[in-house]
């Protein structure tokens, strides 16, 4: 069994409050959770308006499937207009 972890740090340029940040993040988390069937959580930068750290986890018996899923999520986040990916890290266990 392969466990894949994707961690990303995001810049949310248009946010001027934590409420706006949560709205933007929640929209993306819901969409990705629904599209890719992964576990996702905001894991850092909770009190900073324009930054967020998100973690995505998926499990599969095939390494290629795990890598493909996490890379699709990363590409999906990179194509979003209201956020910018500053840092990403993929780990396979």
C-alpha positions in Angstrom: 0.0 0.0 0.0 1.3 3.4 -1.0 0.4 6.6 0.9 0.9 9.9 -0.9 1.2 13.3 0.7 1.1 16.6 -1.1 1.8 19.8 0.8 1.4 23.2 -0.8 1.8 26.7 0.4 -0.5 29.2 -1.4 -0.6 32.9 -1.9 -4.1 34.3 -2.0 -3.5 37.9 -3.3 -7.0 39.3 -3.1 -7.8 38.6 0.5 -8.1 41.3 3.1 -9.5 39.2 6.0 -9.5 35.7 7.4 -13.1 35.4 6.3 -12.2 36.1 2.7 -9.3 33.6 2.9 -11.6 30.9 4.3 -14.1 31.4 1.6 -11.4 31.0 -1.2 -9.8 28.0 0.5 -13.1 26.3 1.3 -14.1 26.5 -2.4 -10.9 24.9 -3.6 -10.9 22.2 -0.9 -14.5 21.2 -1.7 -13.8 21.0 -5.4 -10.6 19.0 -5.1 -12.0 16.6 -2.4 -15.0 15.9 -4.7 -13.0 15.6 -7.9 -10.1 13.4 -6.7 -11.4 11.6 -3.6 -8.6 12.6 -1.3 -8.3 13.7 2.3 -7.5 17.4 2.6 -6.9 19.8 5.4 -5.6 23.3 6.0 -2.4 22.5 8.0 -0.7 25.8 8.5 -0.6 29.6 8.1 -4.0 29.7 9.8 -3.8 33.3 11.0 -2.2 34.9 7.9 -4.7 36.5 5.5 -2.9 35.9 2.2 -1.2 32.6 2.9 -2.4 29.1 3.4 -0.8 25.7 3.8 -2.8 22.7 2.6 -2.1 19.0 2.8 -3.7 16.3 0.6 -3.4 12.5 1.2 -4.3 9.6 -1.0 -3.9 5.9 -0.6 -3.6 3.2 -3.3 -1.9 0.0 -4.1 -0.2 1.4 -7.2 2.6 4.0 -6.9 1.9 5.4 -10.3 -1.8 6.1 -9.4 -0.8 7.9 -6.3 1.8 10.1 -8.1 -0.7 10.8 -10.9 -3.4 11.9 -8.5 -1.2 14.2 -6.6 0.3 15.7 -9.7 -3.2 16.3 -11.1 -4.2 18.2 -7.9 -1.0 20.3 -8.1 -1.8 21.1 -11.7 -5.4 21.9 -10.8 -4.2 24.3 -8.1 -1.7 25.9 -10.5 -4.4 26.7 -13.0 -6.6 28.4 -10.4 -6.9 32.2 -11.0 -7.5 33.3 -7.4 -4.5 31.5 -5.8 -0.8 31.0 -6.5 1.2 28.0 -5.5 4.4 29.2 -3.8 5.8 25.8 -2.7 4.9 22.2 -3.1 6.2 18.9 -1.8 5.2 15.3 -2.6 6.1 12.4 -0.4 5.4 8.8 -0.9 5.4 6.4 2.1 
